[in-house]
Amino acid sequence: MKIQAIETIQLPHLNNILWVQVHTDEGIVGLGETFRGANAVAAYIHSDIAPLLIGQNPLEIDRISSLLLSPYVGFRSSGVEIRAASAIDVALWDIFGKAVNQPIHQLLGGLSRPSIRTYNTCAGYTYNKSGARRYIGDCDDAKEGPYEDQLAFHRDAGALAESLLSEGITAMKIWPFDPFAVANGGNFIHATDLDKALLPFRQIRDAVGDKMEVMVELHSMWDLTSALAIARGLREFNPFWAEDPIKMVNPQSLAIYARQSGIPVCASETLATRSQFLDVLKADATDYVMLDVSWCGGLSEAKKIGTMAETFQRPVAPHDCTGPVVFAASIHLSLNLPNAIYQESVRAYYTSWYRDLVTVMPRIKNGEIYPFEGAGLGLELSDFVLDHPEVIRRTTRTS
């Protein structure tokens, strides 16, 4: 089998998402995806990756992964080079699964559990789309459906927790501190602002007590001193973890936070390749390892990061707040990794626009995500994407 062509696919109204299809001479097409900077990633795929890979065997996944994760520049970041490599890698695993008629989780080593528990990241329908607002103010009244969870955690987080529990979801993630980081540059939070940001945690505990696990996302927006001030305020609410409290550029600083905060640490969707995660693990700087399949180097690298985390006795929780293909790849991974503890999901996504983009969604019931049944990823891009009047499709093929 040989790689015959590499195609990138974009939709203008979802232009944070880039899909990649790797075409083979045997008619098998593999699907991959990455997120953010889609135009730059697409350009890099066609200028650098496609000429390198066309004519090669797509089943030599580890060799290709090693090749793509070692450019002369960009190998120690989650930038364009690694995001492009990640999307290609997912597509190669999809080809492998289709070639042998097995789901990816089987190729990774099989199921470690019949389902994986999920927590709900409390985003709304447009969160993380190009041009959408990530921070909610008092005047934001836009509503697209029943799961405007980002609005909800600002308005009444207790009622939101009750809604999630009614669907069997027992863990949720919120980020009420972000607006204050934007306003103050992340190096100062006033006591009154801290009190305002803690209100959702009070509402959740008052409404449902300890029935709900609550993660706090800090988006790497704070310096160490301010992050520790936030941690002191959070302790009484017993958060499950504090995610990315500071920028992931100094494992020693993160280790100081881990020692002094009194809150479990989760890090980090923003890291790429084993070497960066190894630095964090060796510094004893995180309790939970979070990786993003489409930013860390693909499924090949994610599996290795997960196994490395297992040797450090750390659980893994794959990130997803991006697109449906990465969501599917992450589910395969989290069902396989023995040390996976949660798979992130966004109910506003998987109940709505994800379903427009792909042919299949996983079964999600009572806070558990169940395996895909088809070969490879178990899904394809839908006709809505491929036949969309504004779709941007670009192909580099054998001359």
Buried (B, 14 or more C-beta within 10 A) or exposed (E): BEBBBBBBBBBEEBBBBBBBBBBBEEEBBBBBBBBBBBEBBBBBBBEBBBEBBBEBBBBEBEEBBBBBBEBEEBBEBBBBBBBBBBBBBBBBBBBBBBBEEBBBBBBBEEBBBEBBBBBBBBBBBBBBBEEEEBBBEEEBEEEEEEBBBBBBBBBBBBBBBBBBBEBEBBBBBBBBBBBBBEEBEBEBBEEEBBEBBBBBBBBBBEBBEEEBBBBBBBBBBBBBEBBBBBBEBBEEBEBBBBBBBBBBEBBEBBBBBBEEBEBBBBBBBBBBBBEBBBBBBEBBBBBBBBBBBBBBBBBBBBBBBBBBBBEBEBBBBBBBBBBBBBBBBBBBBBBBBEBBBBBBBBBBBBBBBBBEBBBBBBEBEEBBBBBBEBBBBBBBBBEBBEEBEEBBEBBBEEE
